[in-house]
Amino acid sequence: MDTHQTDKHHSGMNSKNIIVLTLFIIGSFLSGYFGPWWAPAAYLVLVSALLKLSVRQAMVAGGISLGVVYLGESILMNSMDEADMISKTGLLLGGLSPAMMIMVTTLIGGMTGLLSGWIGSVIGNLTNKK
């Protein structure tokens, strides 16, 4: 098999993936900004199920999108933190610097998005079989 062959299933980002990722990022940000803390995860589950995304597509898009949203929000909150609450929280967690707190928050967001996308995809695929 020639390594230069293109395979539509293994070709990088196609337009559907970009649309899904954009929809996930915007929706996650808005639902988290205007809703409770768990709203971005619920949004990802709902949209993944409604779009009947594949497990891989939902997990990757969910993890990237919620990780990006949490990264942006944590950087914004760190820059607006006049009371040094982030630094004080980092000290309580074993002396984590604000940069490490941002990385931990981003990791938590990415894992939450990954799991939310996975659950939504499974739900969407279960409802598709009935």
N, CA, C and O atoms as a Tinker XYZ file with bonds, in Angstrom:
   520  protein
     1  N      0.847000   -1.171000    0.000000    73     2
     2  CA     0.000000    0.000000    0.000000    64     1     3
     3  C      0.892000    1.234000    0.000000    63     2     4     5
     4  O      1.847000    1.313000    0.774000    81     3
     5  N      0.595000    2.165000   -0.838000    73     3     6
     6  CA     1.387000    3.379000   -0.968000    64     5     7
     7  C      1.099000    4.326000    0.199000    63     6     8     9
     8  O     -0.059000    4.527000    0.566000    81     7
     9  N      2.151000    4.905000    0.779000    73     7    10
    10  CA     1.967000    5.799000    1.912000    64     9    11
    11  C      1.450000    7.165000    1.489000    63    10    12    13
    12  O      1.059000    7.967000    2.338000    81    11
    13  N      1.442000    7.440000    0.193000    73    11    14
    14  CA     0.977000    8.739000   -0.286000    64    13    15
    15  C     -0.507000    8.744000   -0.628000    63    14    16    17
    16  O     -1.050000    9.769000   -1.040000    81    15
    17  N     -1.159000    7.603000   -0.457000    73    15    18
    18  CA    -2.586000    7.552000   -0.729000    64    17    19
    19  C     -3.330000    8.364000    0.311000    63    18    20    21
    20  O     -2.951000    8.395000    1.482000    81    19
    21  N     -4.378000    9.011000   -0.121000    73    19    22
    22  CA    -5.196000    9.754000    0.839000    64    21    23
    23  C     -6.368000    8.897000    1.251000    63    22    24    25
    24  O     -6.987000    8.220000    0.430000    81    23
    25  N     -6.654000    8.936000    2.501000    73    23    26
    26  CA    -7.764000    8.188000    3.055000    64    25    27
    27  C     -8.684000    9.191000    3.723000    63    26    28    29
    28  O     -8.263000    9.920000    4.622000    81    27
    29  N     -9.932000    9.235000    3.293000    73    27    30
    30  CA   -10.832000   10.246000    3.830000    64    29    31
    31  C    -11.055000   10.104000    5.332000    63    30    32    33
    32  O    -11.425000   11.077000    5.990000    81    31
    33  N    -10.839000    8.918000    5.883000    73    31    34
    34  CA   -11.038000    8.734000    7.313000    64    33    35
    35  C     -9.815000    9.167000    8.124000    63    34    36    37
    36  O     -9.924000    9.398000    9.328000    81    35
    37  N     -8.666000    9.278000    7.482000    73    35    38
    38  CA    -7.455000    9.641000    8.195000    64    37    39
    39  C     -6.904000   10.985000    7.760000    63    38    40    41
    40  O     -5.785000   11.342000    8.127000    81    39
    41  N     -7.664000   11.729000    6.991000    73    39    42
    42  CA    -7.188000   13.046000    6.574000    64    41    43
    43  C     -7.510000   14.048000    7.662000    63    42    44    45
    44  O     -8.681000   14.212000    8.006000    81    43
    45  N     -6.532000   14.713000    8.207000    73    43    46
    46  CA    -6.604000   15.721000    9.254000    64    45    47
    47  C     -7.972000   16.300000    9.558000    63    46    48    49
    48  O     -8.943000   15.560000    9.720000    81    47
    49  N     -8.051000   17.595000    9.634000    73    47    50
    50  CA    -9.296000   18.277000    9.984000    64    49    51
    51  C    -10.101000   18.544000    8.712000    63    50    52    53
    52  O     -9.642000   19.250000    7.815000    81    51
    53  N    -11.285000   17.984000    8.646000    73    51    54
    54  CA   -12.157000   18.330000    7.530000    64    53    55
    55  C    -13.148000   19.391000    8.005000    63    54    56    57
    56  O    -13.140000   19.784000    9.172000    81    55
    57  N    -13.989000   19.844000    7.099000    73    55    58
    58  CA   -14.874000   20.965000    7.439000    64    57    59
    59  C    -15.872000   20.611000    8.542000    63    58    60    61
    60  O    -16.211000   21.474000    9.351000    81    59
    61  N    -16.349000   19.370000    8.597000    73    59    62
    62  CA   -17.289000   18.992000    9.650000    64    61    63
    63  C    -16.620000   19.058000   11.023000    63    62    64    65
    64  O    -17.229000   19.509000   11.993000    81    63
    65  N    -15.372000   18.609000   11.101000    73    63    66
    66  CA   -14.656000   18.660000   12.375000    64    65    67
    67  C    -14.447000   20.096000   12.837000    63    66    68    69
    68  O    -14.571000   20.395000   14.025000    81    67
    69  N    -14.134000   20.975000   11.908000    73    67    70
    70  CA   -13.926000   22.381000   12.260000    64    69    71
    71  C    -15.232000   23.009000   12.732000    63    70    72    73
    72  O    -15.236000   23.787000   13.687000    81    71
    73  N    -16.331000   22.682000   12.079000    73    71    74
    74  CA   -17.640000   23.216000   12.482000    64    73    75
    75  C    -18.015000   22.694000   13.868000    63    74    76    77
    76  O    -18.480000   23.458000   14.713000    81    75
    77  N    -17.816000   21.404000   14.103000    73    75    78
    78  CA   -18.134000   20.808000   15.408000    64    77    79
    79  C    -17.272000   21.438000   16.494000    63    78    80    81
    80  O    -17.776000   21.787000   17.561000    81    79
    81  N    -15.984000   21.585000   16.230000    73    79    82
    82  CA   -15.086000   22.181000   17.216000    64    81    83
    83  C    -15.476000   23.624000   17.530000    63    82    84    85
    84  O    -15.478000   24.034000   18.690000    81    83
    85  N    -15.805000   24.385000   16.498000    73    83    86
    86  CA   -16.240000   25.775000   16.700000    64    85    87
    87  C    -17.547000   25.824000   17.490000    63    86    88    89
    88  O    -17.693000   26.635000   18.405000    81    87
    89  N    -18.490000   24.961000   17.138000    73    87    90
    90  CA   -19.771000   24.897000   17.845000    64    89    91
    91  C    -19.562000   24.525000   19.308000    63    90    92    93
    92  O    -20.212000   25.080000   20.194000    81    91
    93  N    -18.657000   23.586000   19.559000    73    91    94
    94  CA   -18.360000   23.170000   20.929000    64    93    95
    95  C    -17.713000   24.298000   21.729000    63    94    96    97
    96  O    -18.092000   24.535000   22.876000    81    95
    97  N    -16.744000   24.991000   21.142000    73    95    98
    98  CA   -16.042000   26.053000   21.867000    64    97    99
    99  C    -16.996000   27.189000   22.209000    63    98   100   101
   100  O    -17.045000   27.635000   23.355000    81    99
   101  N    -17.754000   27.658000   21.224000    73    99   102
   102  CA   -18.667000   28.782000   21.462000    64   101   103
   103  C    -19.761000   28.390000   22.451000    63   102   104   105
   104  O    -20.056000   29.137000   23.384000    81   103
   105  N    -20.356000   27.230000   22.249000    73   103   106
   106  CA   -21.421000   26.782000   23.144000    64   105   107
   107  C    -20.941000   26.518000   24.559000    63   106   108   109
   108  O    -21.638000   26.838000   25.522000    81   107
   109  N    -19.755000   25.936000   24.692000    73   107   110
   110  CA   -19.204000   25.676000   26.026000    64   109   111
   111  C    -18.922000   26.976000   26.760000    63   110   112   113
   112  O    -19.217000   27.106000   27.948000    81   111
   113  N    -18.349000   27.935000   26.044000    73   111   114
   114  CA   -18.062000   29.222000   26.674000    64   113   115
   115  C    -19.351000   29.904000   27.126000    63   114   116   117
   116  O    -19.450000   30.358000   28.266000    81   115
   117  N    -20.337000   29.977000   26.233000    73   115   118
   118  CA   -21.580000   30.679000   26.561000    64   117   119
   119  C    -22.355000   29.976000   27.670000    63   118   120   121
   120  O    -22.895000   30.635000   28.559000    81   119
   121  N    -22.415000   28.653000   27.629000    73   119   122
   122  CA   -23.153000   27.940000   28.669000    64   121   123
   123  C    -22.458000   28.061000   30.025000    63   122   124   125
   124  O    -23.126000   28.118000   31.057000    81   123
   125  N    -21.133000   28.102000   30.032000    73   123   126
   126  CA   -20.410000   28.283000   31.281000    64   125   127
   127  C    -20.471000   29.700000   31.801000    63   126   128   129
   128  O    -20.478000   29.926000   33.011000    81   127
   129  N    -20.515000   30.652000   30.894000    73   127   130
   130  CA   -20.553000   32.053000   31.291000    64   129   131
   131  C    -21.911000   32.435000   31.867000    63   130   132   133
   132  O    -21.991000   33.156000   32.862000    81   131
   133  N    -22.983000   31.946000   31.234000    73   131   134
   134  CA   -24.337000   32.318000   31.659000    64   133   135
   135  C    -25.014000   31.272000   32.536000    63   134   136   137
   136  O    -26.065000   31.547000   33.115000    81   135
   137  N    -24.444000   30.097000   32.644000    73   135   138
   138  CA   -25.087000   29.030000   33.402000    64   137   139
   139  C    -24.248000   28.582000   34.578000    63   138   140   141
   140  O    -23.254000   29.224000   34.920000    81   139
   141  N    -24.641000   27.491000   35.193000    73   139   142
   142  CA   -23.887000   26.951000   36.329000    64   141   143
   143  C    -22.580000   26.302000   35.864000    63   142   144   145
   144  O    -22.337000   26.181000   34.663000    81   143
   145  N    -21.754000   25.895000   36.799000    73   143   146
   146  CA   -20.439000   25.356000   36.487000    64   145   147
   147  C    -20.503000   24.094000   35.630000    63   146   148   149
   148  O    -19.580000   23.829000   34.860000    81   147
   149  N    -21.573000   23.312000   35.749000    73   147   150
   150  CA   -21.674000   22.052000   35.027000    64   149   151
   151  C    -22.313000   22.199000   33.643000    63   150   152   153
   152  O    -22.403000   21.219000   32.904000    81   151
   153  N    -22.749000   23.385000   33.289000    73   151   154
   154  CA   -23.442000   23.597000   32.019000    64   153   155
   155  C    -22.589000   23.275000   30.787000    63   154   156   157
   156  O    -23.127000   22.703000   29.839000    81   155
   157  N    -21.283000   23.610000   30.741000    73   155   158
   158  CA   -20.505000   23.251000   29.543000    64   157   159
   159  C    -20.452000   21.740000   29.299000    63   158   160   161
   160  O    -20.527000   21.296000   28.154000    81   159
   161  N    -20.324000   20.956000   30.361000    73   159   162
   162  CA   -20.296000   19.502000   30.198000    64   161   163
   163  C    -21.647000   18.991000   29.707000    63   162   164   165
   164  O    -21.705000   18.130000   28.830000    81   163
   165  N    -22.717000   19.512000   30.262000    73   163   166
   166  CA   -24.054000   19.107000   29.819000    64   165   167
   167  C    -24.286000   19.510000   28.365000    63   166   168   169
   168  O    -24.892000   18.765000   27.596000    81   167
   169  N    -23.804000   20.683000   27.997000    73   167   170
   170  CA   -23.920000   21.141000   26.608000    64   169   171
   171  C    -23.207000   20.171000   25.659000    63   170   172   173
   172  O    -23.754000   19.806000   24.618000    81   171
   173  N    -21.992000   19.758000   26.016000    73   171   174
   174  CA   -21.248000   18.840000   25.156000    64   173   175
   175  C    -21.938000   17.487000   25.036000    63   174   176   177
   176  O    -21.971000   16.900000   23.954000    81   175
   177  N    -22.488000   16.990000   26.137000    73   175   178
   178  CA   -23.222000   15.727000   26.085000    64   177   179
   179  C    -24.422000   15.855000   25.153000    63   178   180   181
   180  O    -24.644000   14.995000   24.300000    81   179
   181  N    -25.184000   16.914000   25.312000    73   179   182
   182  CA   -26.391000   17.119000   24.514000    64   181   183
   183  C    -26.072000   17.256000   23.026000    63   182   184   185
   184  O    -26.698000   16.597000   22.196000    81   183
   185  N    -25.119000   18.093000   22.689000    73   183   186
   186  CA   -24.805000   18.330000   21.276000    64   185   187
   187  C    -24.172000   17.092000   20.645000    63   186   188   189
   188  O    -24.474000   16.764000   19.498000    81   187
   189  N    -23.302000   16.404000   21.375000    73   187   190
   190  CA   -22.704000   15.168000   20.846000    64   189   191
   191  C    -23.771000   14.123000   20.556000    63   190   192   193
   192  O    -23.702000   13.414000   19.552000    81   191
   193  N    -24.755000   14.033000   21.439000    73   191   194
   194  CA   -25.840000   13.065000   21.233000    64   193   195
   195  C    -26.730000   13.469000   20.062000    63   194   196   197
   196  O    -27.102000   12.630000   19.242000    81   195
   197  N    -27.069000   14.749000   19.985000    73   195   198
   198  CA   -27.950000   15.203000   18.906000    64   197   199
   199  C    -27.296000   15.098000   17.527000    63   198   200   201
   200  O    -27.965000   14.771000   16.547000    81   199
   201  N    -26.000000   15.372000   17.449000    73   199   202
   202  CA   -25.294000   15.293000   16.171000    64   201   203
   203  C    -24.876000   13.862000   15.825000    63   202   204   205
   204  O    -24.408000   13.597000   14.718000    81   203
   205  N    -25.051000   12.937000   16.787000    73   203   206
   206  CA   -24.676000   11.535000   16.621000    64   205   207
   207  C    -23.238000   11.405000   16.113000    63   206   208   209
   208  O    -22.961000   10.725000   15.125000    81   207
   209  N    -22.335000   12.086000   16.827000    73   207   210
   210  CA   -20.926000   12.066000   16.467000    64   209   211
   211  C    -20.318000   10.709000   16.797000    63   210   212   213
   212  O    -20.791000   10.008000   17.691000    81   211
   213  N    -19.278000   10.347000   16.077000    73   211   214
   214  CA   -18.559000    9.128000   16.419000    64   213   215
   215  C    -17.879000    9.337000   17.772000    63   214   216   217
   216  O    -17.665000   10.470000   18.203000    81   215
   217  N    -17.549000    8.245000   18.426000    73   215   218
   218  CA   -16.937000    8.328000   19.744000    64   217   219
   219  C    -15.630000    9.112000   19.667000    63   218   220   221
   220  O    -15.377000    9.987000   20.494000    81   219
   221  N    -14.816000    8.801000   18.687000    73   219   222
   222  CA   -13.522000    9.476000   18.552000    64   221   223
   223  C    -13.702000   10.969000   18.292000    63   222   224   225
   224  O    -13.042000   11.797000   18.920000    81   223
   225  N    -14.587000   11.305000   17.375000    73   223   226
   226  CA   -14.796000   12.723000   17.031000    64   225   227
   227  C    -15.331000   13.500000   18.230000    63   226   228   229
   228  O    -14.887000   14.618000   18.488000    81   227
   229  N    -16.268000   12.927000   18.958000    73   227   230
   230  CA   -16.853000   13.610000   20.109000    64   229   231
   231  C    -15.832000   13.770000   21.238000    63   230   232   233
   232  O    -15.787000   14.811000   21.894000    81   231
   233  N    -15.024000   12.753000   21.461000    73   231   234
   234  CA   -14.030000   12.830000   22.532000    64   233   235
   235  C    -12.948000   13.860000   22.215000    63   234   236   237
   236  O    -12.578000   14.659000   23.075000    81   235
   237  N    -12.445000   13.841000   20.988000    73   235   238
   238  CA   -11.390000   14.789000   20.617000    64   237   239
   239  C    -11.921000   16.216000   20.625000    63   238   240   241
   240  O    -11.302000   17.109000   21.203000    81   239
   241  N    -13.067000   16.432000   19.982000    73   239   242
   242  CA   -13.634000   17.785000   19.930000    64   241   243
   243  C    -14.037000   18.270000   21.320000    63   242   244   245
   244  O    -13.818000   19.436000   21.651000    81   243
   245  N    -14.613000   17.409000   22.126000    73   243   246
   246  CA   -15.001000   17.788000   23.485000    64   245   247
   247  C    -13.808000   18.125000   24.353000    63   246   248   249
   248  O    -13.829000   19.117000   25.082000    81   247
   249  N    -12.757000   17.302000   24.282000    73   247   250
   250  CA   -11.565000   17.551000   25.080000    64   249   251
   251  C    -10.847000   18.832000   24.682000    63   250   252   253
   252  O    -10.442000   19.622000   25.534000    81   251
   253  N    -10.695000   19.025000   23.378000    73   251   254
   254  CA   -10.015000   20.236000   22.905000    64   253   255
   255  C    -10.834000   21.476000   23.241000    63   254   256   257
   256  O    -10.299000   22.465000   23.743000    81   255
   257  N    -12.123000   21.421000   22.963000    73   255   258
   258  CA   -12.945000   22.624000   23.147000    64   257   259
   259  C    -13.044000   23.038000   24.610000    63   258   260   261
   260  O    -12.854000   24.212000   24.928000    81   259
   261  N    -13.335000   22.111000   25.496000    73   259   262
   262  CA   -13.465000   22.483000   26.903000    64   261   263
   263  C    -12.103000   22.817000   27.515000    63   262   264   265
   264  O    -12.019000   23.657000   28.410000    81   263
   265  N    -11.045000   22.171000   27.043000    73   263   266
   266  CA    -9.711000   22.540000   27.486000    64   265   267
   267  C     -9.356000   23.963000   27.090000    63   266   268   269
   268  O     -8.784000   24.707000   27.887000    81   267
   269  N     -9.693000   24.347000   25.858000    73   267   270
   270  CA    -9.427000   25.706000   25.378000    64   269   271
   271  C    -10.254000   26.723000   26.162000    63   270   272   273
   272  O     -9.748000   27.780000   26.539000    81   271
   273  N    -11.520000   26.405000   26.405000    73   271   274
   274  CA   -12.388000   27.316000   27.158000    64   273   275
   275  C    -11.868000   27.487000   28.589000    63   274   276   277
   276  O    -11.795000   28.610000   29.087000    81   275
   277  N    -11.507000   26.389000   29.251000    73   275   278
   278  CA   -10.982000   26.480000   30.613000    64   277   279
   279  C     -9.647000   27.215000   30.635000    63   278   280   281
   280  O     -9.374000   27.962000   31.575000    81   279
   281  N     -8.819000   27.020000   29.628000    73   279   282
   282  CA    -7.544000   27.727000   29.547000    64   281   283
   283  C     -7.773000   29.231000   29.448000    63   282   284   285
   284  O     -7.166000   30.012000   30.180000    81   283
   285  N     -8.650000   29.624000   28.537000    73   283   286
   286  CA    -8.946000   31.050000   28.379000    64   285   287
   287  C     -9.550000   31.668000   29.622000    63   286   288   289
   288  O     -9.159000   32.760000   30.035000    81   287
   289  N    -10.492000   30.978000   30.212000    73   287   290
   290  CA   -11.135000   31.493000   31.425000    64   289   291
   291  C    -10.155000   31.578000   32.595000    63   290   292   293
   292  O    -10.190000   32.540000   33.363000    81   291
   293  N     -9.290000   30.588000   32.734000    73   291   294
   294  CA    -8.353000   30.626000   33.863000    64   293   295
   295  C     -7.295000   31.712000   33.678000    63   294   296   297
   296  O     -6.868000   32.333000   34.652000    81   295
   297  N     -6.871000   31.945000   32.438000    73   295   298
   298  CA    -5.930000   33.047000   32.188000    64   297   299
   299  C     -6.603000   34.381000   32.477000    63   298   300   301
   300  O     -6.000000   35.268000   33.080000    81   299
   301  N     -7.851000   34.521000   32.046000    73   299   302
   302  CA    -8.600000   35.754000   32.289000    64   301   303
   303  C     -8.792000   35.983000   33.794000    63   302   304   305
   304  O     -8.566000   37.085000   34.293000    81   303
   305  N     -9.205000   34.944000   34.501000    73   303   306
   306  CA    -9.419000   35.085000   35.945000    64   305   307
   307  C     -8.115000   35.376000   36.675000    63   306   308   309
   308  O     -8.104000   36.137000   37.643000    81   307
   309  N     -7.013000   34.776000   36.222000    73   307   310
   310  CA    -5.722000   35.032000   36.851000    64   309   311
   311  C     -5.289000   36.483000   36.656000    63   310   312   313
   312  O     -4.706000   37.089000   37.555000    81   311
   313  N     -5.575000   37.038000   35.477000    73   311   314
   314  CA    -5.186000   38.426000   35.224000    64   313   315
   315  C     -6.057000   39.422000   35.989000    63   314   316   317
   316  O     -5.629000   40.550000   36.236000    81   315
   317  N     -7.263000   39.023000   36.363000    73   315   318
   318  CA    -8.177000   39.904000   37.091000    64   317   319
   319  C     -8.151000   39.667000   38.599000    63   318   320   321
   320  O     -8.902000   40.307000   39.335000    81   319
   321  N     -7.303000   38.763000   39.064000    73   319   322
   322  CA    -7.273000   38.359000   40.468000    64   321   323
   323  C     -6.503000   39.378000   41.302000    63   322   324   325
   324  O     -5.285000   39.275000   41.449000    81   323
   325  N     -7.209000   40.353000   41.842000    73   323   326
   326  CA    -6.566000   41.383000   42.662000    64   325   327
   327  C     -6.360000   40.934000   44.106000    63   326   328   329
   328  O     -5.520000   41.495000   44.808000    81   327
   329  N     -7.106000   39.941000   44.557000    73   327   330
   330  CA    -6.999000   39.476000   45.937000    64   329   331
   331  C     -6.028000   38.305000   46.075000    63   330   332   333
   332  O     -5.883000   37.760000   47.170000    81   331
   333  N     -5.367000   37.909000   45.003000    73   331   334
   334  CA    -4.430000   36.783000   44.992000    64   333   335
   335  C     -5.057000   35.472000   45.453000    63   334   336   337
   336  O     -4.393000   34.653000   46.088000    81   335
   337  N     -6.324000   35.273000   45.138000    73   335   338
   338  CA    -7.010000   34.042000   45.534000    64   337   339
   339  C     -6.425000   32.826000   44.831000    63   338   340   341
   340  O     -6.351000   31.747000   45.418000    81   339
   341  N     -6.008000   32.991000   43.582000    73   339   342
   342  CA    -5.444000   31.859000   42.842000    64   341   343
   343  C     -4.111000   31.449000   43.454000    63   342   344   345
   344  O     -3.843000   30.258000   43.610000    81   343
   345  N     -3.282000   32.409000   43.798000    73   343   346
   346  CA    -2.007000   32.104000   44.447000    64   345   347
   347  C     -2.231000   31.438000   45.799000    63   346   348   349
   348  O     -1.535000   30.484000   46.146000    81   347
   349  N     -3.200000   31.937000   46.563000    73   347   350
   350  CA    -3.500000   31.364000   47.881000    64   349   351
   351  C     -4.047000   29.949000   47.749000    63   350   352   353
   352  O     -3.716000   29.077000   48.554000    81   351
   353  N     -4.884000   29.714000   46.736000    73   351   354
   354  CA    -5.395000   28.368000   46.505000    64   353   355
   355  C     -4.258000   27.436000   46.094000    63   354   356   357
   356  O     -4.219000   26.279000   46.515000    81   355
   357  N     -3.337000   27.932000   45.278000    73   355   358
   358  CA    -2.179000   27.142000   44.887000    64   357   359
   359  C     -1.313000   26.760000   46.075000    63   358   360   361
   360  O     -0.766000   25.658000   46.119000    81   359
   361  N     -1.186000   27.665000   47.038000    73   359   362
   362  CA    -0.433000   27.352000   48.248000    64   361   363
   363  C     -1.106000   26.244000   49.044000    63   362   364   365
   364  O     -0.436000   25.377000   49.606000    81   363
   365  N     -2.434000   26.277000   49.089000    73   363   366
   366  CA    -3.175000   25.225000   49.802000    64   365   367
   367  C     -3.035000   23.867000   49.118000    63   366   368   369
   368  O     -3.163000   22.826000   49.763000    81   367
   369  N     -2.772000   23.879000   47.821000    73   367   370
   370  CA    -2.637000   22.627000   47.069000    64   369   371
   371  C     -1.177000   22.189000   46.944000    63   370   372   373
   372  O     -0.821000   21.489000   45.996000    81   371
   373  N     -0.353000   22.587000   47.871000    73   371   374
   374  CA     1.027000   22.132000   47.893000    64   373   375
   375  C      2.010000   23.100000   47.273000    63   374   376   377
   376  O      3.114000   22.702000   46.901000    81   375
   377  N      1.642000   24.339000   47.156000    73   375   378
   378  CA     2.565000   25.341000   46.637000    64   377   379
   379  C      2.557000   25.496000   45.129000    63   378   380   381
   380  O      3.584000   25.841000   44.545000    81   379
   381  N      1.424000   25.251000   44.481000    73   379   382
   382  CA     1.335000   25.407000   43.027000    64   381   383
   383  C      1.363000   26.886000   42.654000    63   382   384   385
   384  O      0.681000   27.705000   43.272000    81   383
   385  N      2.144000   27.215000   41.654000    73   383   386
   386  CA     2.206000   28.586000   41.159000    64   385   387
   387  C      0.944000   28.881000   40.347000    63   386   388   389
   388  O      0.237000   27.955000   39.950000    81   387
   389  N      0.654000   30.163000   40.094000    73   387   390
   390  CA    -0.507000   30.477000   39.257000    64   389   391
   391  C     -0.435000   29.822000   37.869000    63   390   392   393
   392  O     -1.462000   29.417000   37.325000    81   391
   393  N      0.765000   29.717000   37.299000    73   391   394
   394  CA     0.896000   29.057000   35.992000    64   393   395
   395  C      0.536000   27.574000   36.092000    63   394   396   397
   396  O     -0.114000   27.034000   35.196000    81   395
   397  N      0.948000   26.920000   37.162000    73   395   398
   398  CA     0.583000   25.508000   37.360000    64   397   399
   399  C     -0.912000   25.364000   37.615000    63   398   400   401
   400  O     -1.523000   24.394000   37.168000    81   399
   401  N     -1.505000   26.313000   38.326000    73   399   402
   402  CA    -2.953000   26.283000   38.553000    64   401   403
   403  C     -3.695000   26.386000   37.219000    63   402   404   405
   404  O     -4.708000   25.717000   37.015000    81   403
   405  N     -3.189000   27.225000   36.315000    73   403   406
   406  CA    -3.797000   27.346000   34.986000    64   405   407
   407  C     -3.667000   26.025000   34.235000    63   406   408   409
   408  O     -4.616000   25.590000   33.582000    81   407
   409  N     -2.506000   25.385000   34.319000    73   407   410
   410  CA    -2.318000   24.106000   33.624000    64   409   411
   411  C     -3.213000   23.016000   34.201000    63   410   412   413
   412  O     -3.770000   22.210000   33.455000    81   411
   413  N     -3.354000   22.986000   35.524000    73   411   414
   414  CA    -4.230000   21.990000   36.156000    64   413   415
   415  C     -5.683000   22.228000   35.745000    63   414   416   417
   416  O     -6.412000   21.279000   35.455000    81   415
   417  N     -6.100000   23.483000   35.721000    73   415   418
   418  CA    -7.467000   23.816000   35.314000    64   417   419
   419  C     -7.718000   23.414000   33.870000    63   418   420   421
   420  O     -8.782000   22.887000   33.545000    81   419
   421  N     -6.747000   23.660000   33.007000    73   419   422
   422  CA    -6.879000   23.276000   31.601000    64   421   423
   423  C     -6.969000   21.760000   31.462000    63   422   424   425
   424  O     -7.767000   21.254000   30.673000    81   423
   425  N     -6.162000   21.042000   32.218000    73   423   426
   426  CA    -6.200000   19.578000   32.191000    64   425   427
   427  C     -7.557000   19.055000   32.659000    63   426   428   429
   428  O     -8.116000   18.140000   32.056000    81   427
   429  N     -8.079000   19.635000   33.728000    73   427   430
   430  CA    -9.392000   19.227000   34.230000    64   429   431
   431  C    -10.474000   19.509000   33.176000    63   430   432   433
   432  O    -11.358000   18.683000   32.951000    81   431
   433  N    -10.396000   20.667000   32.544000    73   431   434
   434  CA   -11.353000   20.998000   31.491000    64   433   435
   435  C    -11.262000   20.039000   30.318000    63   434   436   437
   436  O    -12.284000   19.609000   29.783000    81   435
   437  N    -10.043000   19.703000   29.916000    73   435   438
   438  CA    -9.870000   18.768000   28.808000    64   437   439
   439  C    -10.422000   17.385000   29.118000    63   438   440   441
   440  O    -11.073000   16.766000   28.277000    81   439
   441  N    -10.161000   16.905000   30.321000    73   439   442
   442  CA   -10.679000   15.584000   30.710000    64   441   443
   443  C    -12.202000   15.599000   30.819000    63   442   444   445
   444  O    -12.866000   14.642000   30.422000    81   443
   445  N    -12.749000   16.682000   31.355000    73   443   446
   446  CA   -14.208000   16.803000   31.467000    64   445   447
   447  C    -14.847000   16.831000   30.077000    63   446   448   449
   448  O    -15.861000   16.174000   29.843000    81   447
   449  N    -14.259000   17.586000   29.167000    73   447   450
   450  CA   -14.771000   17.643000   27.798000    64   449   451
   451  C    -14.660000   16.312000   27.087000    63   450   452   453
   452  O    -15.567000   15.920000   26.353000    81   451
   453  N    -13.556000   15.614000   27.296000    73   451   454
   454  CA   -13.359000   14.304000   26.690000    64   453   455
   455  C    -14.438000   13.331000   27.153000    63   454   456   457
   456  O    -15.053000   12.640000   26.341000    81   455
   457  N    -14.658000   13.282000   28.448000    73   455   458
   458  CA   -15.674000   12.374000   28.996000    64   457   459
   459  C    -17.092000   12.793000   28.593000    63   458   460   461
   460  O    -17.941000   11.939000   28.336000    81   459
   461  N    -17.346000   14.090000   28.539000    73   459   462
   462  CA   -18.669000   14.572000   28.137000    64   461   463
   463  C    -18.953000   14.213000   26.683000    63   462   464   465
   464  O    -20.054000   13.774000   26.350000    81   463
   465  N    -17.961000   14.401000   25.821000    73   463   466
   466  CA   -18.128000   14.022000   24.423000    64   465   467
   467  C    -18.365000   12.530000   24.271000    63   466   468   469
   468  O    -19.199000   12.105000   23.471000    81   467
   469  N    -17.632000   11.736000   25.040000    73   467   470
   470  CA   -17.790000   10.289000   24.982000    64   469   471
   471  C    -19.197000    9.867000   25.401000    63   470   472   473
   472  O    -19.841000    9.071000   24.718000    81   471
   473  N    -19.667000   10.400000   26.519000    73   471   474
   474  CA   -21.011000   10.050000   27.004000    64   473   475
   475  C    -22.076000   10.475000   25.990000    63   474   476   477
   476  O    -23.001000    9.716000   25.698000    81   475
   477  N    -21.939000   11.687000   25.459000    73   475   478
   478  CA   -22.913000   12.154000   24.470000    64   477   479
   479  C    -22.920000   11.306000   23.223000    63   478   480   481
   480  O    -23.984000   11.027000   22.672000    81   479
   481  N    -21.749000   10.888000   22.763000    73   479   482
   482  CA   -21.672000   10.041000   21.577000    64   481   483
   483  C    -22.328000    8.684000   21.815000    63   482   484   485
   484  O    -23.052000    8.176000   20.959000    81   483
   485  N    -22.070000    8.108000   22.975000    73   483   486
   486  CA   -22.675000    6.812000   23.303000    64   485   487
   487  C    -24.193000    6.939000   23.379000    63   486   488   489
   488  O    -24.911000    6.078000   22.871000    81   487
   489  N    -24.685000    7.999000   24.003000    73   487   490
   490  CA   -26.132000    8.217000   24.093000    64   489   491
   491  C    -26.727000    8.394000   22.689000    63   490   492   493
   492  O    -27.765000    7.816000   22.369000    81   491
   493  N    -26.055000    9.199000   21.857000    73   491   494
   494  CA   -26.542000    9.422000   20.493000    64   493   495
   495  C    -26.556000    8.142000   19.678000    63   494   496   497
   496  O    -27.481000    7.911000   18.900000    81   495
   497  N    -25.540000    7.312000   19.847000    73   495   498
   498  CA   -25.495000    6.052000   19.106000    64   497   499
   499  C    -26.496000    5.030000   19.627000    63   498   500   501
   500  O    -26.981000    4.200000   18.859000    81   499
   501  N    -26.815000    5.075000   20.922000    73   499   502
   502  CA   -27.843000    4.179000   21.470000    64   501   503
   503  C    -29.228000    4.547000   20.959000    63   502   504   505
   504  O    -30.028000    3.673000   20.624000    81   503
   505  N    -29.505000    5.836000   20.901000    73   503   506
   506  CA   -30.819000    6.273000   20.413000    64   505   507
   507  C    -30.929000    6.045000   18.916000    63   506   508   509
   508  O    -32.040000    5.930000   18.399000    81   507
   509  N    -29.831000    5.977000   18.216000    73   507   510
   510  CA   -29.847000    5.759000   16.776000    64   509   511
   511  C    -30.215000    4.306000   16.452000    63   510   512   513
   512  O    -30.776000    4.040000   15.390000    81   511
   513  N    -29.909000    3.368000   17.350000    73   511   514
   514  CA   -30.170000    1.958000   17.112000    64   513   515
   515  C    -31.622000    1.568000   17.319000    63   514   516   517
   516  O    -32.058000    0.518000   16.848000    81   515
   517  N    -32.373000    2.408000   18.022000    73   515   518
   518  CA   -33.774000    2.058000   18.329000    64   517   519
   519  C    -34.684000    2.451000   17.207000    63   518   520
   520  O    -35.893000    2.235000   17.289000    81   519
